[in-house]
Amino acid sequence: MTEKRVLAKLPQFSLETVWNGSFEKQTENYLADHFPFRKQFVSLEAHAQLYTGNNGAKGVYAGKDGYLIPVPVKQDLKKIAANREAIYHFAKDLDIPCTMMIVPSAGSILSDKLPYNHDAYQDEEVIQTEFEAYLNPVLTMVPLSDTLKDAEKPVFYKTDHHWTSFGAYLAYCVYMASFGQNPLPESVFSVTSYPGFYGTGYAKSGLWEMPPDTLEIYFPPADAQTEIIDSAYKESRKQDSMFFKEHLETEDMYSVFLDGNHSLVRIVNPKAEMGKLLVLKDSYAHCLVPFLAQHFSQIDMVDLRYYTDSVSELEQQQNYDRVLMLYGISTLCESNDLVRLR
């Protein structure tokens, strides 16, 4: 599981699979995934790419100080336009405040950690010209780049594309301030460190001699009940915490935050003074939402990669007070999940 993906399973022989060609294809995939010393060969090939001037060939730059930084996002103009259009029409029809925060990529923020030769990161230009200029009439764009660049502590992991809990805390502060609310000071959170975290950059790069990160959790003054409402489960699951610590003993440590990706996750804190918040998101929201749960009595997180129902109908049923759209720039530029926004 070093590569953080499920390896191909042994194919099941049948006349049908032989006839349609799937048996042959599945067999090739199985042999490719299970040949002896696979890990060593993958690592050898990664180093060969690195030392022959192909740094970034696997989608990750070997940067300075042990950073494994994703290469610049691919700007798929058709997907950008489709996602932008879907966001515009959804926000335009809302009768409640809607805010959008786009998380720049690590390479855009950590320019001092990039290798000597690298492609240009155009995150800020894309955010401003492709999204902010178009969406400003219907929602509030809250910029994050300057805040992340000026941080006094690491805001991105070295081996993972996600921001750190401190990076998420800074974004939480910016968001609360954007509508006149005071965030909680960092000092009220109990910060606990968990070593041995290897992220997606580590898995993709094949540079498996890199040391692991230390994952930090900012435990808040008040925890909240988390309910996983997911079509993958026959019944919803509840627990009286936003932190699923069993994941800290697995290779997917980042899922400690709200149990990772699900179609709909509801966080309830009856002691919070503010109302209901709808968060449309990708995985950057997972370590940020626990901060917001200190203020909102109910937060519904919707992931359009998995949620197939109408978000507009959910918004009307739940009578939210605010909407937050929180996405990494790669989601907006490379995926087409937001076209489901309706």
C-alpha positions as a Markdown table, in Angstrom:
| # | Residue | x | y | z |
|---|---|---|---|---|
| 1 | Met | 0.0 | 0.0 | 0.0 |
| 2 | Thr | 3.0 | 2.3 | -0.3 |
| 3 | Glu | 1.4 | 3.8 | -3.5 |
| 4 | Lys | -1.9 | 4.4 | -1.6 |
| 5 | Arg | -4.1 | 2.6 | -4.0 |
| 6 | Val | -5.8 | -0.8 | -4.1 |
| 7 | Leu | -3.7 | -3.3 | -6.1 |
| 8 | Ala | -5.3 | -5.4 | -8.8 |
| 9 | Lys | -7.0 | -8.6 | -7.6 |
| 10 | Leu | -6.4 | -12.0 | -9.1 |
| 11 | Pro | -8.9 | -12.2 | -12.1 |
| 12 | Gln | -11.7 | -14.8 | -12.0 |
| 13 | Phe | -11.7 | -17.1 | -15.0 |
| 14 | Ser | -14.9 | -17.6 | -17.0 |
| 15 | Leu | -15.9 | -18.1 | -20.6 |
| 16 | Glu | -17.5 | -14.6 | -20.6 |
| 17 | Thr | -14.4 | -12.8 | -19.4 |
| 18 | Val | -12.2 | -14.7 | -21.8 |
| 19 | Trp | -14.6 | -13.9 | -24.7 |
| 20 | Asn | -14.9 | -10.2 | -24.0 |
| 21 | Gly | -11.2 | -9.8 | -23.3 |
| 22 | Ser | -11.4 | -8.6 | -19.7 |
| 23 | Phe | -9.7 | -11.7 | -18.4 |
| 24 | Glu | -6.5 | -10.9 | -20.4 |
| 25 | Lys | -6.6 | -7.2 | -19.3 |
| 26 | Gln | -7.1 | -8.1 | -15.7 |
| 27 | Thr | -4.3 | -10.6 | -15.8 |
| 28 | Glu | -1.9 | -8.0 | -17.2 |
| 29 | Asn | -2.9 | -5.6 | -14.4 |
| 30 | Tyr | -2.5 | -8.3 | -11.7 |
| 31 | Leu | 0.9 | -9.3 | -12.9 |
| 32 | Ala | 2.1 | -5.7 | -13.2 |
| 33 | Asp | 1.0 | -5.0 | -9.6 |
| 34 | His | 2.3 | -8.2 | -8.1 |
| 35 | Phe | 5.6 | -8.9 | -9.7 |
| 36 | Pro | 8.5 | -9.6 | -7.3 |
| 37 | Phe | 10.4 | -6.5 | -6.0 |
| 38 | Arg | 7.8 | -4.2 | -7.4 |
| 39 | Lys | 8.4 | -1.5 | -4.8 |
| 40 | Gln | 12.2 | -1.5 | -5.4 |
| 41 | Phe | 11.7 | -1.3 | -9.2 |
| 42 | Val | 9.3 | 1.6 | -8.9 |
| 43 | Ser | 11.7 | 3.4 | -6.7 |
| 44 | Leu | 14.6 | 2.7 | -9.0 |
| 45 | Glu | 12.6 | 4.1 | -12.0 |
| 46 | Ala | 11.7 | 7.2 | -10.0 |
| 47 | His | 15.3 | 7.9 | -9.2 |
| 48 | Ala | 16.3 | 7.3 | -12.8 |
| 49 | Gln | 13.8 | 9.9 | -13.9 |
| 50 | Leu | 15.1 | 12.3 | -11.2 |
| 51 | Tyr | 18.8 | 12.0 | -12.1 |
| 52 | Thr | 18.3 | 12.3 | -15.8 |
| 53 | Gly | 16.6 | 15.6 | -15.5 |
| 54 | Asn | 13.0 | 14.5 | -15.5 |
| 55 | Asn | 12.1 | 15.8 | -12.0 |
| 56 | Gly | 8.3 | 16.0 | -11.9 |
| 57 | Ala | 7.8 | 13.1 | -14.4 |
| 58 | Lys | 5.6 | 11.3 | -11.9 |
| 59 | Gly | 3.5 | 14.5 | -11.2 |
| 60 | Val | 5.5 | 15.4 | -8.2 |
| 61 | Tyr | 8.7 | 17.6 | -7.9 |
| 62 | Ala | 11.4 | 16.6 | -5.5 |
| 63 | Gly | 11.8 | 20.0 | -3.9 |
| 64 | Lys | 14.1 | 21.5 | -1.3 |
| 65 | Asp | 14.1 | 20.4 | 2.3 |
| 66 | Gly | 12.3 | 17.2 | 1.6 |
| 67 | Tyr | 9.2 | 18.7 | 0.0 |
| 68 | Leu | 7.4 | 16.6 | -2.6 |
| 69 | Ile | 5.4 | 19.2 | -4.5 |
| 70 | Pro | 2.7 | 18.5 | -7.1 |
| 71 | Val | 3.5 | 19.9 | -10.5 |
| 72 | Pro | 1.3 | 22.8 | -11.7 |
| 73 | Val | -2.4 | 21.9 | -12.3 |
| 74 | Lys | -3.5 | 21.2 | -15.9 |
| 75 | Gln | -5.8 | 24.0 | -17.0 |
| 76 | Asp | -8.6 | 22.2 | -18.8 |
| 77 | Leu | -10.5 | 25.3 | -20.1 |
| 78 | Lys | -13.6 | 23.3 | -20.9 |
| 79 | Lys | -13.8 | 21.9 | -17.4 |
| 80 | Ile | -13.0 | 25.3 | -15.9 |
| 81 | Ala | -15.8 | 26.9 | -17.9 |
| 82 | Ala | -18.3 | 24.2 | -17.0 |
| 83 | Asn | -17.5 | 24.3 | -13.3 |
| 84 | Arg | -17.5 | 28.0 | -13.2 |
| 85 | Glu | -20.9 | 28.1 | -14.9 |
| 86 | Ala | -22.4 | 25.6 | -12.5 |
| 87 | Ile | -21.2 | 27.6 | -9.5 |
| 88 | Tyr | -22.5 | 30.8 | -11.0 |
| 89 | His | -26.0 | 29.6 | -11.5 |
| 90 | Phe | -26.2 | 27.8 | -8.2 |
| 91 | Ala | -25.0 | 30.9 | -6.2 |
| 92 | Lys | -27.2 | 33.2 | -8.3 |
| 93 | Asp | -30.3 | 31.4 | -7.2 |
| 94 | Leu | -29.5 | 31.5 | -3.5 |
| 95 | Asp | -31.2 | 33.8 | -1.0 |
| 96 | Ile | -28.5 | 33.4 | 1.6 |
| 97 | Pro | -24.8 | 34.6 | 1.6 |
| 98 | Cys | -22.4 | 32.5 | -0.4 |
| 99 | Thr | -18.6 | 32.5 | 0.0 |
| 100 | Met | -16.0 | 30.8 | -2.0 |
| 101 | Met | -12.4 | 30.0 | -1.0 |
| 102 | Ile | -10.0 | 28.4 | -3.5 |
| 103 | Val | -6.9 | 26.8 | -2.0 |
| 104 | Pro | -3.8 | 27.4 | -4.1 |
| 105 | Ser | -1.5 | 24.5 | -4.8 |
| 106 | Ala | 1.6 | 24.0 | -2.6 |
| 107 | Gly | 3.9 | 25.0 | -5.5 |
| 108 | Ser | 2.2 | 28.3 | -5.8 |
| 109 | Ile | 2.8 | 29.1 | -2.1 |
| 110 | Leu | 6.1 | 27.5 | -1.5 |
| 111 | Ser | 8.2 | 29.0 | -4.3 |
| 112 | Asp | 11.3 | 28.8 | -2.1 |
| 113 | Lys | 11.0 | 25.0 | -1.9 |
| 114 | Leu | 10.7 | 24.4 | -5.6 |
| 115 | Pro | 13.5 | 22.8 | -7.6 |
| 116 | Tyr | 15.6 | 25.0 | -9.9 |
| 117 | Asn | 13.8 | 23.8 | -13.0 |
| 118 | His | 10.0 | 23.7 | -12.8 |
| 119 | Asp | 7.0 | 24.8 | -14.8 |
| 120 | Ala | 5.3 | 28.0 | -13.9 |
| 121 | Tyr | 2.5 | 28.0 | -11.3 |
| 122 | Gln | -0.3 | 30.3 | -12.5 |
| 123 | Asp | -2.7 | 29.7 | -9.6 |
| 124 | Glu | -3.3 | 33.3 | -8.7 |
| 125 | Glu | -3.9 | 34.4 | -12.3 |
| 126 | Val | -6.3 | 31.5 | -12.8 |
| 127 | Ile | -8.2 | 32.3 | -9.6 |
| 128 | Gln | -8.5 | 36.0 | -10.4 |
| 129 | Thr | -9.3 | 35.8 | -14.2 |
| 130 | Glu | -11.2 | 32.5 | -14.5 |
| 131 | Phe | -13.2 | 32.6 | -11.3 |
| 132 | Glu | -13.1 | 35.8 | -9.3 |
| 133 | Ala | -13.9 | 38.1 | -12.2 |
| 134 | Tyr | -16.8 | 35.9 | -13.3 |
| 135 | Leu | -18.2 | 34.9 | -9.9 |
| 136 | Asn | -18.0 | 38.2 | -8.0 |
| 137 | Pro | -21.5 | 39.3 | -8.9 |
| 138 | Val | -23.1 | 36.3 | -7.2 |
| 139 | Leu | -20.8 | 35.4 | -4.3 |
| 140 | Thr | -18.0 | 36.6 | -2.1 |
| 141 | Met | -14.5 | 35.5 | -3.1 |
| 142 | Val | -12.1 | 35.2 | -0.1 |
| 143 | Pro | -8.5 | 35.1 | -1.2 |
| 144 | Leu | -6.0 | 32.9 | 0.6 |
| 145 | Ser | -2.7 | 33.2 | -1.2 |
| 146 | Asp | -1.2 | 36.2 | 0.8 |
| 147 | Thr | -2.2 | 34.7 | 4.1 |
| 148 | Leu | -0.6 | 31.4 | 3.4 |
| 149 | Lys | 2.5 | 32.9 | 2.0 |
| 150 | Asp | 3.0 | 35.1 | 5.0 |
| 151 | Ala | 2.5 | 32.2 | 7.5 |
| 152 | Glu | 5.2 | 31.8 | 10.2 |
| 153 | Lys | 4.7 | 28.0 | 10.3 |
| 154 | Pro | 4.4 | 25.3 | 7.6 |
| 155 | Val | 1.0 | 25.5 | 5.8 |
| 156 | Phe | 1.5 | 22.4 | 3.6 |
| 157 | Tyr | 2.8 | 19.0 | 4.4 |
| 158 | Lys | 6.1 | 17.8 | 2.8 |
| 159 | Thr | 4.8 | 14.5 | 1.5 |
| 160 | Asp | 1.1 | 15.4 | 0.9 |
| 161 | His | -0.8 | 17.9 | -1.3 |
| 162 | His | -3.1 | 19.0 | 1.6 |
| 163 | Trp | -2.5 | 21.9 | 3.8 |
| 164 | Thr | -1.6 | 21.4 | 7.4 |
| 165 | Ser | -4.0 | 22.0 | 10.3 |
| 166 | Phe | -2.2 | 25.3 | 10.8 |
| 167 | Gly | -2.8 | 26.2 | 7.2 |
| 168 | Ala | -6.5 | 25.3 | 7.7 |
| 169 | Tyr | -6.6 | 27.4 | 10.9 |
| 170 | Leu | -5.4 | 30.5 | 9.0 |
| 171 | Ala | -8.1 | 29.9 | 6.4 |
| 172 | Tyr | -10.7 | 29.6 | 9.1 |
| 173 | Cys | -9.6 | 32.9 | 10.6 |
| 174 | Val | -9.9 | 34.6 | 7.2 |
| 175 | Tyr | -13.3 | 33.1 | 6.5 |
| 176 | Met | -14.8 | 34.2 | 9.8 |
| 177 | Ala | -13.4 | 37.7 | 9.4 |
| 178 | Ser | -14.9 | 38.0 | 6.0 |
| 179 | Phe | -18.3 | 38.3 | 7.5 |
| 180 | Gly | -17.4 | 40.2 | 10.6 |
| 181 | Gln | -17.0 | 37.3 | 13.1 |
| 182 | Asn | -14.1 | 36.7 | 15.5 |
| 183 | Pro | -12.3 | 33.4 | 15.1 |
| 184 | Leu | -11.1 | 31.6 | 18.2 |
| 185 | Pro | -7.4 | 32.3 | 19.1 |
| 186 | Glu | -5.0 | 29.4 | 18.3 |
| 187 | Ser | -4.1 | 29.2 | 22.0 |
| 188 | Val | -7.5 | 27.6 | 22.9 |
| 189 | Phe | -6.9 | 24.6 | 20.8 |
| 190 | Ser | -5.0 | 21.6 | 22.1 |
| 191 | Val | -2.5 | 20.6 | 19.5 |
| 192 | Thr | -1.4 | 17.0 | 19.4 |
| 193 | Ser | 1.2 | 15.6 | 17.0 |
| 194 | Tyr | 1.2 | 12.2 | 15.3 |
| 195 | Pro | 4.4 | 11.1 | 13.5 |
| 196 | Gly | 4.7 | 8.7 | 10.6 |
| 197 | Phe | 2.3 | 10.5 | 8.1 |
| 198 | Tyr | 3.1 | 9.7 | 4.4 |
| 199 | Gly | 0.9 | 11.5 | 2.0 |
| 200 | Thr | -0.1 | 11.4 | -1.7 |
| 201 | Gly | 3.1 | 13.1 | -2.9 |
| 202 | Tyr | 5.1 | 10.3 | -1.3 |
| 203 | Ala | 3.0 | 7.7 | -2.9 |
| 204 | Lys | 3.2 | 9.1 | -6.4 |
| 205 | Ser | 6.9 | 10.0 | -6.4 |
| 206 | Gly | 8.4 | 6.6 | -5.7 |
| 207 | Leu | 11.0 | 8.5 | -3.7 |
| 208 | Trp | 10.4 | 6.3 | -0.7 |
| 209 | Glu | 13.5 | 7.2 | 1.3 |
| 210 | Met | 11.9 | 10.5 | 2.2 |
| 211 | Pro | 11.1 | 11.0 | 5.9 |
| 212 | Pro | 7.5 | 11.1 | 6.9 |
| 213 | Asp | 5.5 | 14.1 | 8.0 |
| 214 | Thr | 4.1 | 14.8 | 11.5 |
| 215 | Leu | 0.3 | 15.2 | 11.3 |
| 216 | Glu | -1.1 | 17.7 | 13.8 |
| 217 | Ile | -4.6 | 17.8 | 15.1 |
| 218 | Tyr | -6.0 | 21.0 | 16.7 |
| 219 | Phe | -8.5 | 19.6 | 19.2 |
| 220 | Pro | -11.1 | 22.3 | 19.8 |
| 221 | Pro | -12.6 | 23.4 | 23.1 |
| 222 | Ala | -15.9 | 21.7 | 22.1 |
| 223 | Asp | -16.1 | 18.5 | 20.0 |
| 224 | Ala | -19.2 | 17.9 | 18.0 |
| 225 | Gln | -21.3 | 14.9 | 16.9 |
| 226 | Thr | -20.5 | 13.6 | 13.4 |
| 227 | Glu | -23.0 | 11.8 | 11.3 |
| 228 | Ile | -22.0 | 10.1 | 8.1 |
| 229 | Ile | -24.9 | 10.1 | 5.7 |
| 230 | Asp | -23.6 | 8.1 | 2.8 |
| 231 | Ser | -25.3 | 6.0 | 0.1 |
| 232 | Ala | -22.5 | 3.4 | 0.7 |
| 233 | Tyr | -24.1 | 2.6 | 4.1 |
| 234 | Lys | -27.6 | 1.3 | 4.6 |
| 235 | Glu | -27.9 | 3.4 | 7.7 |
| 236 | Ser | -26.2 | 6.6 | 8.7 |
| 237 | Arg | -23.3 | 6.3 | 11.2 |
| 238 | Lys | -22.9 | 8.6 | 14.2 |
| 239 | Gln | -20.1 | 9.3 | 16.7 |
| 240 | Asp | -19.6 | 11.9 | 19.3 |
| 241 | Ser | -16.5 | 13.3 | 17.8 |
| 242 | Met | -15.2 | 14.9 | 14.6 |
| 243 | Phe | -12.0 | 12.9 | 14.8 |
| 244 | Phe | -11.8 | 9.2 | 13.8 |
| 245 | Lys | -8.7 | 8.2 | 15.6 |
| 246 | Glu | -8.7 | 4.6 | 14.3 |
| 247 | His | -7.3 | 6.1 | 11.0 |
| 248 | Leu | -4.1 | 7.1 | 12.8 |
| 249 | Glu | -3.1 | 3.5 | 12.9 |
| 250 | Thr | -3.6 | 3.1 | 9.1 |
| 251 | Glu | -1.7 | 4.3 | 6.0 |
| 252 | Asp | -4.6 | 6.8 | 5.4 |
| 253 | Met | -3.9 | 8.9 | 8.5 |
| 254 | Tyr | -5.5 | 12.0 | 7.0 |
| 255 | Ser | -8.9 | 10.4 | 7.3 |
| 256 | Val | -8.7 | 11.0 | 11.0 |
| 257 | Phe | -10.5 | 14.3 | 10.0 |
| 258 | Leu | -14.2 | 13.5 | 9.7 |
| 259 | Asp | -13.6 | 10.0 | 8.4 |
| 260 | Gly | -12.4 | 11.1 | 5.0 |
| 261 | Asn | -14.5 | 11.4 | 1.8 |
| 262 | His | -18.3 | 10.8 | 1.9 |
| 263 | Ser | -21.2 | 12.2 | 0.0 |
| 264 | Leu | -22.8 | 13.9 | 2.9 |
| 265 | Val | -21.4 | 14.5 | 6.4 |
| 266 | Arg | -23.3 | 16.4 | 9.1 |
| 267 | Ile | -21.6 | 17.9 | 12.2 |
| 268 | Val | -23.9 | 19.0 | 15.0 |
| 269 | Asn | -22.9 | 21.3 | 17.9 |
| 270 | Pro | -25.9 | 22.4 | 19.9 |
| 271 | Lys | -23.8 | 24.7 | 22.0 |
| 272 | Ala | -22.7 | 26.8 | 19.0 |
| 273 | Glu | -24.3 | 30.2 | 18.7 |
| 274 | Met | -24.6 | 30.5 | 14.9 |
| 275 | Gly | -27.0 | 28.7 | 12.6 |
| 276 | Lys | -26.6 | 26.2 | 9.8 |
| 277 | Leu | -23.7 | 26.2 | 7.3 |
| 278 | Leu | -23.6 | 24.2 | 4.0 |
| 279 | Val | -20.1 | 23.4 | 2.8 |
| 280 | Leu | -19.5 | 22.3 | -0.8 |
| 281 | Lys | -16.1 | 20.9 | -0.7 |
| 282 | Asp | -13.2 | 18.6 | -1.6 |
| 283 | Ser | -10.8 | 17.1 | 1.0 |
| 284 | Tyr | -9.3 | 20.4 | 1.9 |
| 285 | Ala | -12.3 | 21.1 | 4.1 |
| 286 | His | -11.8 | 18.1 | 6.3 |
| 287 | Cys | -9.3 | 19.7 | 8.8 |
| 288 | Leu | -10.9 | 23.1 | 8.5 |
| 289 | Val | -14.6 | 22.3 | 9.3 |
| 290 | Pro | -13.8 | 21.3 | 13.0 |
| 291 | Phe | -12.8 | 24.9 | 13.5 |
| 292 | Leu | -16.0 | 26.2 | 12.0 |
| 293 | Ala | -18.0 | 23.7 | 14.2 |
| 294 | Gln | -17.1 | 25.9 | 17.1 |
| 295 | His | -19.5 | 28.5 | 15.7 |
| 296 | Phe | -22.2 | 26.8 | 13.7 |
| 297 | Ser | -24.8 | 24.6 | 15.3 |
| 298 | Gln | -25.0 | 22.4 | 12.1 |
| 299 | Ile | -22.6 | 22.0 | 9.2 |
| 300 | Asp | -23.5 | 19.8 | 6.3 |
| 301 | Met | -20.5 | 18.9 | 4.1 |
| 302 | Val | -21.4 | 17.8 | 0.5 |
| 303 | Asp | -18.9 | 16.2 | -1.8 |
| 304 | Leu | -20.1 | 16.3 | -5.4 |
| 305 | Arg | -17.8 | 13.5 | -6.3 |
| 306 | Tyr | -20.2 | 11.2 | -4.5 |
| 307 | Tyr | -23.4 | 13.2 | -3.8 |
| 308 | Thr | -26.0 | 12.5 | -6.6 |
| 309 | Asp | -29.1 | 14.3 | -5.2 |
| 310 | Ser | -30.1 | 17.9 | -5.8 |
| 311 | Val | -28.0 | 20.3 | -3.7 |
| 312 | Ser | -30.6 | 23.0 | -4.3 |
| 313 | Glu | -33.3 | 20.8 | -2.8 |
| 314 | Leu | -31.1 | 20.0 | 0.2 |
| 315 | Glu | -30.5 | 23.7 | 0.7 |
| 316 | Gln | -34.3 | 24.4 | 0.7 |
| 317 | Gln | -35.0 | 21.5 | 3.0 |
| 318 | Gln | -32.4 | 22.4 | 5.6 |
| 319 | Asn | -32.9 | 26.2 | 5.6 |
| 320 | Tyr | -29.2 | 27.0 | 5.8 |
| 321 | Asp | -28.0 | 30.4 | 6.9 |
| 322 | Arg | -24.8 | 30.5 | 4.8 |
| 323 | Val | -23.0 | 28.5 | 2.1 |
| 324 | Leu | -19.2 | 28.0 | 1.8 |
| 325 | Met | -17.6 | 26.6 | -1.3 |
| 326 | Leu | -14.1 | 25.4 | -0.4 |
| 327 | Tyr | -12.0 | 23.7 | -3.2 |
| 328 | Gly | -8.4 | 23.2 | -4.1 |
| 329 | Ile | -7.5 | 24.7 | -7.4 |
| 330 | Ser | -6.9 | 21.3 | -9.0 |
| 331 | Thr | -10.6 | 20.3 | -8.5 |
| 332 | Leu | -11.8 | 23.4 | -10.3 |
| 333 | Cys | -9.3 | 23.1 | -13.2 |
| 334 | Glu | -9.1 | 19.3 | -13.7 |
| 335 | Ser | -12.4 | 17.7 | -12.6 |
| 336 | Asn | -15.9 | 18.0 | -13.8 |
| 337 | Asp | -17.7 | 17.2 | -10.5 |
| 338 | Leu | -19.2 | 20.6 | -10.0 |
| 339 | Val | -21.4 | 20.3 | -13.1 |
| 340 | Arg | -23.6 | 18.2 | -10.8 |
| 341 | Leu | -24.4 | 21.3 | -8.8 |
| 342 | Arg | -28.1 | 21.9 | -9.2 |
